[in-house]
């Protein structure tokens, strides 16, 4: 298991929230989707989740790796893993 931190979220026209979590180095990421109304009736996304290594995807773009790394490190420094963001 690897701990990954919330680095991005987006809501589309169908009210689906796409949350991207990344490793602190930004090299690997995990994406989760949920309906916006589901998140509103339950706790929202947490600062971090633990994910099986085989569910992590490599991040190929160097600029994205750097952005994910900076955001993962910021979120980790400012939040406990179970904090709802």
C-alpha positions as CSV (number, residue, x, y, z in Angstrom):
1,X,0.0,0.0,0.0
2,X,1.1,3.5,-0.8
3,X,-0.2,6.7,0.7
4,X,-1.2,9.3,-1.9
5,X,-2.4,12.9,-1.4
6,X,-5.1,14.8,-3.0
7,X,-3.6,17.0,-5.7
8,X,-6.5,17.9,-8.0
9,X,-10.3,17.7,-8.3
10,X,-12.6,18.6,-11.1
11,X,-16.4,18.6,-11.6
12,X,-17.8,17.9,-15.0
13,X,-21.2,18.8,-16.6
14,X,-22.7,15.6,-15.2
15,X,-21.8,16.6,-11.7
16,X,-19.2,13.9,-11.5
17,X,-16.2,14.8,-9.3
18,X,-12.8,13.4,-10.5
19,X,-10.3,13.4,-7.7
20,X,-6.6,12.8,-8.4
21,X,-4.3,11.7,-5.7
22,X,-0.5,11.5,-6.1
23,X,2.6,10.2,-4.4
24,X,4.7,12.9,-2.7
25,X,7.3,12.7,-5.6
26,X,4.5,13.2,-8.1
27,X,5.6,10.2,-10.1
28,X,2.5,8.1,-9.7
29,X,-1.2,8.9,-9.4
30,X,-4.6,7.4,-8.6
31,X,-7.9,8.8,-9.9
32,X,-11.3,8.3,-8.2
33,X,-14.7,9.5,-9.4
34,X,-17.8,10.1,-7.4
35,X,-21.2,11.8,-7.9
36,X,-21.2,15.3,-6.5
37,X,-24.5,14.6,-4.6
38,X,-22.9,11.5,-3.0
39,X,-20.0,13.6,-1.7
40,X,-22.5,16.2,-0.4
41,X,-24.4,13.6,1.6
42,X,-21.4,11.9,3.0
43,X,-18.0,13.1,4.0
44,X,-16.1,14.6,1.1
45,X,-12.7,13.5,-0.2
46,X,-10.0,13.1,2.4
47,X,-6.5,14.6,2.2
48,X,-4.9,11.2,1.6
49,X,-5.9,7.6,0.8
50,X,-3.9,4.4,0.9
51,X,-3.8,2.6,-2.4
52,X,-2.5,-0.7,-3.6
53,X,0.6,-0.2,-5.7
54,X,-0.9,-1.9,-8.8
55,X,-3.7,0.8,-8.9
56,X,-1.2,3.6,-9.3
57,X,-0.5,5.0,-12.8
58,X,2.8,6.6,-13.8
59,X,2.7,10.3,-14.5
60,X,4.6,10.8,-17.8
61,X,4.6,14.6,-18.2
62,X,7.5,16.2,-16.3
63,X,5.5,19.5,-15.7
64,X,2.6,17.5,-14.2
65,X,5.0,15.4,-12.0
66,X,6.4,18.7,-10.6
67,X,2.9,20.2,-10.0
68,X,1.6,17.0,-8.4
69,X,4.7,16.7,-6.2
70,X,4.4,20.3,-5.0
71,X,0.7,20.0,-4.2
72,X,1.1,16.5,-2.6
73,X,3.8,17.9,-0.3
74,X,1.7,21.0,0.5
75,X,-1.4,19.0,1.4
76,X,0.6,16.5,3.5
77,X,2.3,19.3,5.4
78,X,-1.0,21.1,6.1
79,X,-3.4,18.2,6.7
80,X,-3.8,14.9,8.5
81,X,-4.6,12.0,6.0
82,X,-8.2,11.7,7.2
83,X,-9.0,15.5,7.0
84,X,-11.9,16.1,4.7
85,X,-11.0,18.7,2.0
